[in-house]
């Protein structure tokens, strides 16, 4: 029993960990902090962009060529930047239209772990699923893998409605998804964040290929994400900005439904003083849509906000919106609920499961319905107050990072005890 409870030495891997938008960097930061708070030794191995970690866990940089940096995406590196064959592979794959980071990070991470295999008890791969992870067991280390949702969903939505040439290019970009499915079938156990994602992973990655596979146990465990309620909370002494709508988008892609929200805001702007704040970096197509809809003075884009400023922004809005076509979980949705901001969300993916009765749910991709729902909330003080109260209560009951860390450690110990036949 004493050895059961001994502190663990954990290598937490993330091929990219953007600090302020996107789930990976947020997940790594908060999970690593809470694992360390439980007394475990945690080292985070990450490629660029690196995470911002709290006191406790250690950051081990696993530098890539950083070919997709925000200020210079798809850049061609200088010859003197090339260090080894993995760098050559990364550039060649990018030039061929593929996305190399999950694969090349896994190779570099395995190399880093190989030289220090005795320093860890367990390896936790966050969303990478590169072929290099199949070498972790040969180091004598159990592997646990988080899949927030399978990128197969992104691929399906991104290919919809495109011409044959665009579809060809996009299929090249999403070529890494086949690798992720193969690794997911051989790795284990897997962690995901919702029943919706669990079903998508089992279906799209073929996790259970026979009745015998199912009988070996539940390989895909559900551990929801948490939220830092010290930061994300209602600000009683700071009045909300009248007409302010806020949305958070980790990537400006069709999956996130920003185009639908912009069309809804254009309808609202003809009848009232409404202003949308988008936390995220707009694509050229989005900037063009803003101009076409004459929304230049009605939409503001912000990115890279410090944590406190970001939290204050969420708590300053009268209404928050998650217009996504799909979400495997949606950490921003939970942040909105924790902030006491009334939420309108798409009836898509895990959003109904995450929000429960604490949000107004709408049909994804329908700007008319979305505009009507936002309008209804802006005009109904009592309903906004009721949703805010329910949201804060739901977060307190279900989504807390200490509980996430404790559940994750329990899974680590099962993996160490060999309780998964995979």
Secondary structure per residue as TSV (DSSP state, phi and psi in degrees):
chain	resnum	aa	ss	phi	psi
A	1	X	-	360.0	-38.2
A	2	X	T	-63.0	-42.8
A	3	X	T	-67.1	-29.5
A	4	X	T	-59.2	-35.9
A	5	X	T	-98.5	6.3
A	6	X	S	-65.7	150.4
A	7	X	-	-60.5	145.1
A	8	X	-	-100.4	153.7
A	9	X	E	-107.4	111.6
A	10	X	E	-115.2	129.1
A	11	X	E	-102.4	112.9
A	12	X	E	-104.2	118.4
A	13	X	E	-108.5	138.7
A	14	X	E	-149.9	119.9
A	15	X	S	-69.1	-24.4
A	16	X	-	-152.4	146.7
A	17	X	-	-142.7	60.2
A	18	X	-	-55.5	126.0
A	19	X	S	-67.4	-41.4
A	20	X	S	-113.0	-3.1
A	21	X	S	-150.6	146.4
A	22	X	S	92.8	142.8
A	23	X	H	-73.6	-25.6
A	24	X	H	-65.6	-49.5
A	25	X	H	-66.1	-37.5
A	26	X	H	-66.0	-44.8
A	27	X	H	-60.0	-47.7
A	28	X	H	-62.2	-43.9
A	29	X	H	-61.6	-51.5
A	30	X	H	-75.9	-39.6
A	31	X	H	-64.0	-44.6
A	32	X	H	-63.0	-39.1
A	33	X	H	-62.5	-46.4
A	34	X	H	-72.9	-32.6
A	35	X	H	-62.7	-42.5
A	36	X	H	-65.1	-38.1
A	37	X	H	-63.6	-27.3
A	38	X	T	-79.6	-1.3
A	39	X	T	99.9	6.9
A	40	X	-	-91.0	153.6
A	41	X	E	-90.5	121.1
A	42	X	E	-124.5	127.8
A	43	X	E	-121.1	125.7
A	44	X	E	-97.4	118.2
A	45	X	E	-100.2	117.6
A	46	X	E	-141.8	147.2
A	47	X	-	-88.0	179.0
A	48	X	S	-73.9	147.9
A	49	X	S	-71.0	141.4
A	50	X	-	-77.6	152.2
A	51	X	-	-77.7	161.1
A	52	X	-	-97.6	114.0
A	53	X	-	-102.0	149.2
A	54	X	-	-83.4	175.1
A	55	X	S	-61.6	139.4
A	56	X	S	123.8	-74.2
A	57	X	S	-71.7	157.7
A	58	X	E	-109.5	144.2
A	59	X	E	-99.4	127.3
A	60	X	E	-114.1	108.7
A	61	X	E	-74.5	132.0
A	62	X	-	-119.6	80.9
A	63	X	-	-68.6	133.8
A	64	X	-	-95.3	-167.2
A	65	X	-	-85.3	-3.2
A	66	X	-	52.8	56.1
A	67	X	T	-79.3	-8.1
A	68	X	T	-122.5	27.2
A	69	X	-	-59.8	145.8
A	70	X	T	-56.0	-40.2
A	71	X	T	-82.1	-11.4
A	72	X	S	-154.7	65.6
A	73	X	T	-71.0	149.0
A	74	X	T	58.4	36.5
A	75	X	-	-75.2	155.6
A	76	X	-	-98.7	118.1
A	77	X	-	-71.3	155.0
A	78	X	-	-72.9	154.8
A	79	X	G	-58.0	-36.5
A	80	X	G	-71.8	-11.5
A	81	X	G	-78.9	-20.5
A	82	X	-	-73.8	119.5
A	83	X	-	-103.6	-34.3
A	84	X	S	-160.3	-174.0
A	85	X	H	-65.7	-26.6
A	86	X	H	-66.1	-37.9
A	87	X	H	-64.9	-40.7
A	88	X	H	-60.9	-43.5
A	89	X	H	-61.0	-41.9
A	90	X	H	-62.0	-45.5
A	91	X	H	-66.8	-43.7
A	92	X	H	-62.2	-40.9
A	93	X	H	-66.4	-40.4
A	94	X	H	-62.9	-45.9
A	95	X	H	-61.1	-29.6
A	96	X	T	-83.4	3.1
A	97	X	T	89.5	5.8
A	98	X	-	-94.4	166.8
A	99	X	-	-106.0	106.9
A	100	X	-	-88.9	-14.3
A	101	X	H	-58.8	-44.2
A	102	X	H	-58.0	-40.9
A	103	X	H	-70.3	-52.5
A	104	X	H	-68.5	-34.1
A	105	X	H	-62.7	-42.2
A	106	X	H	-61.8	-35.9
A	107	X	H	-67.4	-46.4
A	108	X	H	-65.6	-40.3
A	109	X	H	-66.0	-41.3
A	110	X	H	-61.4	-40.3
A	111	X	H	-60.9	-43.8
A	112	X	H	-66.5	-38.8
A	113	X	H	-71.3	-35.1
A	114	X	H	-58.8	-36.5
A	115	X	T	-77.9	-10.4
A	116	X	T	-137.3	31.1
A	117	X	G	-57.4	-34.3
A	118	X	G	-73.5	-6.1
A	119	X	G	-88.4	-4.9
A	120	X	-	-131.6	154.3
A	121	X	S	-98.5	-29.4
A	122	X	E	-154.5	152.1
A	123	X	E	-117.6	133.7
A	124	X	E	-121.8	111.5
A	125	X	E	-94.1	123.5
A	126	X	E	-98.9	95.8
A	127	X	S	72.4	4.4
A	128	X	-	-79.4	-60.6
A	129	X	-	57.7	40.3
A	130	X	-	-87.0	158.9
A	131	X	G	-57.3	-29.5
A	132	X	G	-57.8	-28.1
A	133	X	G	-65.4	-21.9
A	134	X	G	-69.1	-14.2
A	135	X	G	-87.8	-7.2
A	136	X	T	-64.0	-41.6
A	137	X	G	-64.0	-30.4
A	138	X	G	-67.3	-15.1
A	139	X	G	-85.7	-1.7
A	140	X	T	82.5	20.8
A	141	X	-	-116.1	130.5
A	142	X	E	-66.1	150.2
A	143	X	E	-122.7	129.5
A	144	X	E	-116.2	139.8
A	145	X	E	-128.6	129.8
A	146	X	E	-95.0	133.0
A	147	X	-	-127.8	105.0
A	148	X	S	-67.2	-40.9
A	149	X	S	-163.5	154.1
A	150	X	-	-73.2	135.7
A	151	X	T	-69.6	-5.9
A	152	X	H	-56.4	-33.4
A	153	X	H	-67.9	-45.6
A	154	X	H	-57.2	-43.2
A	155	X	H	-62.8	-45.5
A	156	X	H	-59.8	-47.1
A	157	X	H	-68.0	-36.7
A	158	X	H	-71.6	-27.1
A	159	X	H	-83.8	-19.0
A	160	X	T	-63.5	128.0
A	161	X	T	80.0	5.1
A	162	X	-	-91.8	154.4
A	163	X	-	-71.5	170.0
A	164	X	H	-63.0	-36.7
A	165	X	H	-69.6	-42.5
A	166	X	H	-63.4	-39.5
A	167	X	H	-63.5	-39.9
A	168	X	H	-61.4	-47.2
A	169	X	H	-63.3	-41.3
A	170	X	H	-67.1	-36.3
A	171	X	H	-63.9	-36.0
A	172	X	H	-62.7	-45.5
A	173	X	H	-59.4	-41.8
A	174	X	T	-88.1	17.2
A	175	X	T	-60.3	-26.9
A	176	X	H	-67.2	-16.2
A	177	X	H	-65.5	-37.3
A	178	X	H	-61.3	-42.4
A	179	X	H	-59.2	-44.8
A	180	X	H	-62.0	-39.1
A	181	X	H	-63.1	-43.3
A	182	X	H	-63.3	-43.2
A	183	X	H	-68.1	-40.7
A	184	X	H	-60.1	-37.1
A	185	X	H	-69.5	-23.9
A	186	X	H	-103.8	-18.4
A	187	X	S	-88.8	166.7
A	188	X	-	171.4	159.0
A	189	X	-	-71.8	166.9
A	190	X	E	-110.7	144.1
A	191	X	E	-113.7	134.2
A	192	X	E	-134.7	178.4
A	193	X	S	-110.5	-4.7
A	194	X	S	-161.2	161.4
A	195	X	H	-63.6	-35.2
A	196	X	H	-60.5	-48.2
A	197	X	H	-66.1	-37.3
A	198	X	H	-57.7	-46.1
A	199	X	H	-64.3	-41.7
A	200	X	H	-64.2	-41.2
A	201	X	H	-65.2	-47.2
A	202	X	H	-62.3	-38.6
A	203	X	H	-74.8	-53.6
A	204	X	H	-76.1	-31.4
A	205	X	T	-98.3	-0.8
A	206	X	T	60.2	44.3
A	207	X	-	-64.1	-44.4
A	208	X	-	-105.0	104.7
A	209	X	-	-97.5	-7.8
A	210	X	S	-157.2	166.8
A	211	X	H	-61.2	-34.7
A	212	X	H	-62.4	-38.5
A	213	X	H	-61.2	-43.5
A	214	X	H	-64.0	-38.0
A	215	X	H	-68.0	-17.0
A	216	X	T	-75.2	-9.9
A	217	X	-	124.6	169.3
A	218	X	-	-82.1	100.4
A	219	X	-	-79.3	-19.7
A	220	X	E	-111.0	99.8
A	221	X	E	-92.4	145.8
A	222	X	E	-99.7	118.4
A	223	X	-	-131.4	104.0
A	224	X	-	-61.6	160.9
A	225	X	-	-77.5	163.4
A	226	X	-	-116.1	179.0
A	227	X	-	-140.7	146.1
A	228	X	-	-85.9	97.6
A	229	X	T	-74.4	-9.1
A	230	X	T	-70.1	-29.0
A	231	X	T	-98.0	-47.9
A	232	X	S	-95.0	105.5
A	233	X	-	-157.9	158.3
A	234	X	-	-63.6	141.2
A	235	X	-	-107.0	91.4
A	236	X	T	-62.4	-31.3
A	237	X	T	-95.0	7.2
A	238	X	S	-122.8	101.0
A	239	X	-	-61.4	147.6
A	240	X	-	-74.7	151.1
A	241	X	-	-83.0	121.7
A	242	X	T	-60.0	129.5
A	243	X	T	79.4	1.0
A	244	X	E	-80.8	128.7
A	245	X	E	-117.1	137.2
A	246	X	E	-128.1	142.5
A	247	X	E	-139.7	152.0
A	248	X	E	-121.3	124.5
A	249	X	-	-129.3	118.5
A	250	X	S	-74.2	-23.7
A	251	X	S	-151.3	136.6
A	252	X	-	-84.2	81.1
A	253	X	S	-132.3	162.4
A	254	X	G	-54.2	-30.1
A	255	X	G	-56.0	-34.4
A	256	X	G	-85.3	-10.8
A	257	X	-	70.3	19.6
A	258	X	H	-63.6	-35.2
A	259	X	H	-58.4	-41.4
A	260	X	H	-63.1	-42.9
A	261	X	H	-64.7	-39.8
A	262	X	H	-62.4	-40.0
A	263	X	H	-66.5	-36.1
A	264	X	H	-66.5	-41.9
A	265	X	H	-65.4	-35.4
A	266	X	H	-61.1	-36.9
A	267	X	H	-67.8	-44.2
A	268	X	H	-64.5	-36.4
A	269	X	H	-66.7	-17.5
A	270	X	T	-79.3	-13.1
A	271	X	T	-125.6	-10.3
A	272	X	S	-157.6	170.3
A	273	X	-	-87.8	94.8
A	274	X	-	-124.6	142.5
A	275	X	E	-137.2	130.8
A	276	X	E	-101.4	129.8
A	277	X	E	-109.7	120.1
A	278	X	E	-105.1	120.3
A	279	X	E	-88.8	100.8
A	280	X	S	158.9	168.6
A	281	X	-	-101.0	122.4
A	282	X	-	-76.8	145.6
A	283	X	-	-80.7	169.9
A	284	X	H	-60.5	-38.3
A	285	X	H	-64.2	-38.3
A	286	X	H	-68.6	-41.4
A	287	X	H	-60.8	-39.5
A	288	X	H	-64.7	-41.4
A	289	X	H	-64.5	-40.6
A	290	X	H	-57.9	-43.4
A	291	X	H	-66.9	-44.3
A	292	X	H	-62.7	-32.7
A	293	X	T	-88.6	2.8
A	294	X	T	57.5	46.2
A	295	X	-	-108.7	13.6
A	296	X	T	-54.6	-36.5
A	297	X	T	-97.0	7.9
A	298	X	T	-115.4	-7.5
A	299	X	E	-131.5	131.8
A	300	X	E	-122.8	133.0
A	301	X	E	-105.0	133.2
A	302	X	E	-134.0	150.3
A	303	X	-	-153.5	162.0
A	304	X	S	66.0	28.1
A	305	X	-	-71.4	141.4
A	306	X	-	-59.3	154.9
A	307	X	H	-54.5	-47.6
A	308	X	H	-64.2	-40.5
A	309	X	H	-66.9	-39.9
A	310	X	H	-61.8	-46.2
A	311	X	H	-64.6	-39.4
A	312	X	H	-65.0	-36.7
A	313	X	H	-61.8	-47.0
A	314	X	H	-60.2	-38.8
A	315	X	H	-79.6	-6.2
A	316	X	H	-92.6	-10.9
A	317	X	-	-85.3	151.9
A	318	X	S	-79.9	-32.2
A	319	X	E	-142.4	139.2
A	320	X	E	-110.9	152.0
A	321	X	E	-135.2	133.8
A	322	X	E	-118.4	95.6
A	323	X	-	-92.6	19.8
A	324	X	-	-61.3	150.1
A	325	X	S	-78.3	-20.4
A	326	X	-	-164.0	143.5
A	327	X	-	-143.5	133.0
A	328	X	S	-75.8	-24.1
A	329	X	S	-153.5	-66.5
A	330	X	-	86.6	84.2
A	331	X	H	-61.2	-40.1
A	332	X	H	-56.6	-34.3
A	333	X	H	-60.1	-43.2
A	334	X	H	-68.8	-36.2
A	335	X	H	-63.5	-39.9
A	336	X	H	-62.8	-46.2
A	337	X	H	-59.9	-44.9
A	338	X	H	-63.9	-29.2
A	339	X	T	-80.4	-4.1
A	340	X	T	71.8	23.5
A	341	X	-	-94.8	119.8
A	342	X	-	-55.6	133.4
A	343	X	E	-117.5	134.6
A	344	X	E	-109.7	125.7
A	345	X	E	-136.6	153.4
A	346	X	E	-68.7	146.1
A	347	X	S	-83.7	72.4
A	348	X	-	-147.6	141.8
A	349	X	T	56.7	-132.5
A	350	X	T	-89.0	-0.5
A	351	X	H	-58.7	-46.0
A	352	X	H	-60.0	-37.7
A	353	X	H	-65.7	-41.0
A	354	X	H	-73.5	-45.0
A	355	X	H	-85.4	-24.9
A	356	X	T	57.5	-132.0
A	357	X	T	-93.8	16.7
A	358	X	S	-99.4	15.4
A	359	X	E	-148.9	158.5
A	360	X	E	-89.2	122.3
A	361	X	E	-101.3	137.8
A	362	X	E	-131.1	164.2
A	363	X	-	-70.0	126.9
A	364	X	T	-63.8	139.4
A	365	X	T	82.8	8.3
A	366	X	-	-111.4	97.1
A	367	X	H	-67.1	-29.7
A	368	X	H	-65.0	-50.0
A	369	X	H	-64.3	-40.0
A	370	X	H	-63.2	-45.1
A	371	X	H	-61.2	-42.1
A	372	X	H	-64.0	-38.8
A	373	X	H	-70.0	-42.2
A	374	X	H	-63.0	-44.6
A	375	X	H	-58.4	-44.7
A	376	X	H	-60.2	-40.3
A	377	X	H	-70.9	-42.6
A	378	X	H	-60.0	-28.1
A	379	X	T	-95.1	1.6
A	380	X	-	-130.0	91.6
A	381	X	H	-59.6	-42.2
A	382	X	H	-65.6	-40.1
A	383	X	H	-68.3	-39.0
A	384	X	H	-60.7	-42.9
A	385	X	H	-64.5	-39.3
A	386	X	H	-66.1	-45.1
A	387	X	H	-63.4	-40.3
A	388	X	H	-60.8	-44.9
A	389	X	H	-63.0	-43.9
A	390	X	H	-65.6	-37.2
A	391	X	H	-64.0	-47.2
A	392	X	H	-62.0	-41.1
A	393	X	H	-65.3	-40.2
A	394	X	H	-64.2	-42.1
A	395	X	H	-62.0	-45.0
A	396	X	H	-60.4	-32.5
A	397	X	H	-81.0	-31.7
A	398	X	H	-121.1	-28.9
A	399	X	-	-125.6	96.9
A	400	X	-	-140.5	133.1
A	401	X	H	-63.2	-37.7
A	402	X	H	-58.1	-38.9
A	403	X	H	-68.2	-37.8
A	404	X	H	-59.6	-46.2
A	405	X	H	-64.4	-42.1
A	406	X	H	-63.1	-42.8
A	407	X	H	-65.3	-36.8
A	408	X	H	-67.0	-41.0
A	409	X	H	-62.7	-39.3
A	410	X	H	-59.1	-39.4
A	411	X	H	-68.7	-40.2
A	412	X	H	-54.8	-45.4
A	413	X	H	-68.1	-35.3
A	414	X	H	-61.1	-43.6
A	415	X	H	-63.6	-40.6
A	416	X	H	-65.0	-32.1
A	417	X	T	-84.5	2.8
A	418	X	T	71.3	31.9
A	419	X	-	-86.0	5.2
A	420	X	-	-118.4	122.2
A	421	X	-	-86.0	51.3
A	422	X	-	-146.7	360.0
